């Protein structure tokens, strides 16, 4: 097992996710379930993933007004999950309240900074001033003040984040094992990301495309 790898189970069916986890659960440290899966599956099916005895990371990326955000966090109580994601753009007041609600039900909140598919140009087109780095810095300070457990960020930003917020855990998607970045733009390979300070790697298609067992063993062997 490698303690740094969460597999991103970007699937829709329960059969797919169970088959995948049967193959690789001994080689991973956690299970990330995203929107494709959680919008179609029942609470009982999510709880079924607990049988693999790995932390479950519920990647709902909640973003709403404070009362709805708090209620959404509370609704996760019976799912046997360890981590859940909220957008840092919710703002400090809402994030503090959501984090208090999460702590009462033993869930660690992770704040989503800037998606790894975004570039400086993308942010400019959306009306944001400054670079991706500028925006990430602002959001990380909010995550610190809200006392979140960690953040979701590109591996390119982990060194910068650790300098100003060493206690925040950095969960990094955008991990690639070859030149195919798919829709990710700010990427590193697994070894580079760990050296840069990533605490946990979130890896989907580089594991799940093809032979998952061989893929994850290749990734693990690449980490020096």
C-alpha positions in Angstrom: 0.0 0.0 0.0 1.1 3.6 -0.6 -0.1 6.0 2.0 -0.3 8.9 -0.4 -2.7 7.6 -3.1 -6.5 8.1 -3.2 -8.1 6.5 -6.3 -10.6 8.8 -8.0 -13.5 6.4 -8.8 -15.0 8.4 -11.7 -17.6 5.7 -12.5 -21.4 5.6 -12.4 -22.3 2.0 -11.4 -21.8 0.2 -8.2 -20.5 -2.9 -10.0 -17.7 -0.8 -11.6 -16.5 0.7 -8.4 -16.6 -2.6 -6.5 -14.7 -4.4 -9.2 -12.1 -1.7 -9.3 -11.6 -1.6 -5.6 -11.4 -5.4 -5.3 -8.4 -5.2 -7.6 -6.5 -2.3 -6.0 -7.7 -1.7 -2.4 -4.5 -3.1 -1.0 -2.4 -0.6 -3.0 -4.3 2.6 -2.1 -4.9 4.6 1.1 -8.3 6.0 0.2 -11.3 6.1 -2.0 -12.5 9.3 -3.7 -16.1 9.4 -5.0 -17.0 12.3 -7.2 -20.1 13.8 -8.8 -20.5 11.1 -11.5 -20.9 8.5 -8.9 -22.6 10.2 -6.0 -25.4 11.7 -8.1 -26.6 8.2 -9.1 -25.9 6.1 -6.0 -27.9 5.6 -2.8 -26.6 6.1 0.7 -26.5 2.3 1.2 -24.3 1.9 -1.8 -21.9 4.6 -0.6 -21.8 2.9 2.9 -21.0 -0.4 1.1 -17.6 1.0 0.1 -16.6 0.9 3.8 -16.0 -2.8 3.5 -12.6 -2.0 2.0 -11.6 -0.3 5.3 -10.2 2.8 3.6 -11.1 6.4 4.2 -13.8 7.6 1.9 -13.5 11.0 0.3 -16.8 12.5 -0.7 -16.0 15.0 -3.4 -19.3 16.9 -3.6 -17.6 20.4 -3.9 -20.4 22.1 -2.0 -20.9 25.8 -2.9 -24.0 27.6 -1.7 -25.4 30.0 0.9 -24.3 29.3 4.5 -27.5 27.6 5.7 -27.6 25.3 2.8 -23.9 24.6 3.1 -24.3 23.6 6.7 -27.3 21.4 6.0 -25.5 19.7 3.2 -22.6 18.8 5.5 -24.9 17.5 8.2 -26.6 15.3 5.6 -23.4 13.3 5.2 -23.5 12.1 8.8 -24.6 8.5 8.1 -22.4 7.8 5.0 -19.3 6.6 6.9 -17.1 9.1 5.1 -13.9 10.7 6.3 -13.4 13.7 4.0 -15.7 16.1 2.1 -15.0 19.0 -0.2 -16.4 22.6 -0.2 -15.4 25.4 -2.4 -13.3 28.1 -0.7 -15.3 30.6 -2.6 -18.1 30.0 -0.1 -16.2 32.6 2.0 -14.9 32.7 5.5 -18.1 33.0 7.5 -19.8 30.1 5.7 -16.7 27.9 5.8 -16.2 28.4 9.6 -19.8 27.4 10.2 -19.6 24.4 7.8 -16.3 23.2 9.5 -17.9 23.4 12.9 -20.8 21.2 11.6 -18.3 18.8 10.0 -16.2 18.4 13.2 -19.3 17.4 15.2 -19.8 14.4 12.9 -16.1 13.5 12.5 -15.7 14.7 8.9 -12.6 16.5 7.7 -13.4 19.4 5.4 -11.1 20.0 2.4 -11.4 23.4 0.6 -11.3 23.4 -3.2 -9.1 26.3 -4.4 -8.8 26.7 -8.2 -9.6 23.6 -10.3 -6.6 22.1 -12.0 -8.2 22.5 -15.4 -8.0 26.3 -15.1 -5.3 28.6 -16.4 -4.6 32.3 -15.9 -6.5 33.0 -19.1 -9.5 31.0 -17.9 -9.7 33.1 -14.7 -9.4 36.3 -16.6 -12.3 35.3 -18.9 -14.4 34.7 -15.8 -13.6 38.2 -14.5 -11.0 37.4 -11.9 -8.1 39.8 -11.5 -4.6 38.3 -11.1 -3.1 34.9 -11.8 -4.0 31.5 -10.6 -1.3 31.8 -8.0 -2.7 35.1 -6.8 -6.2 33.6 -6.4 -4.9 30.4 -4.7 -3.0 32.5 -2.1 -6.1 34.4 -1.3 -8.2 31.3 -0.9 -5.6 29.4 1.1 -5.6 32.2 3.7 -9.4 31.8 4.0 -8.9 28.0 4.5 -6.4 28.7 7.3 -8.7 31.2 9.0 -11.6 28.7 8.7 -9.4 26.0 10.3 -10.1 23.5 7.6 -8.3 20.2 7.6 -6.8 20.7 4.1 -7.2 22.0 0.6 -7.5 20.6 -2.9 -4.9 22.2 -5.1 -2.6 21.7 -8.1 0.7 20.0 -7.2 2.3 23.1 -8.8 1.0 25.2 -5.8 1.9 22.9 -2.9 5.3 24.5 -2.1 3.8 27.9 -2.0 0.9 26.7 0.2 3.1 24.9 2.7 5.2 28.0 3.2 2.2 30.0 4.4 0.0 27.2 5.8 2.2 24.2 6.8 -0.6 22.6 8.8 -3.0 22.4 5.9 -3.0 19.0 4.2 -2.6 19.3 0.4 -4.7 16.9 -1.6 -3.6 17.1 -5.2 -5.3 16.0 -8.4 -3.6 16.7 -11.7 -1.3 13.7 -11.3 -0.1 12.2 -14.7 2.2 9.4 -15.6 2.8 10.5 -19.2 2.3 13.5 -21.4 -1.4 13.0 -21.8 -2.9 15.6 -19.5 -6.5 15.0 -20.6 -8.5 18.0 -19.3 -6.0 18.8 -16.6 -3.6 21.8 -17.3 -1.6 22.3 -14.1 0.0 18.8 -13.6 3.0 16.9 -12.2 3.9 13.2 -12.1 3.5 11.4 -8.8 7.1 11.6 -7.7 7.4 15.3 -8.5 4.2 16.0 -6.6 5.3 14.2 -3.4 8.7 16.0 -3.5 6.8 19.3 -3.9 4.9 18.7 -0.7 1.7 16.9 -1.7 0.3 15.0 1.3 -2.2 12.9 -0.7 -2.3 12.2 -4.5 -5.7 12.0 -6.1 -5.4 9.8 -9.2 -8.1 8.7 -11.5 -7.6 7.9 -15.2 -3.9 7.1 -14.9 -5.0 4.2 -12.6 -8.3 3.3 -14.0 -7.6 3.4 -17.8 -6.3 0.0 -18.9 -5.0 -2.4 -16.2 -5.6 -0.7 -12.8 -3.4 -3.1 -10.8 -0.4 -2.7 -13.2 -1.0 1.1 -13.4 -1.0 1.7 -9.7 2.1 -0.5 -9.1 3.9 1.5 -11.8 2.9 4.7 -10.1 4.0 3.5 -6.6 7.4 2.3 -8.0 8.0 5.7 -9.5 7.8 7.4 -6.1 11.4 7.6 -4.7 
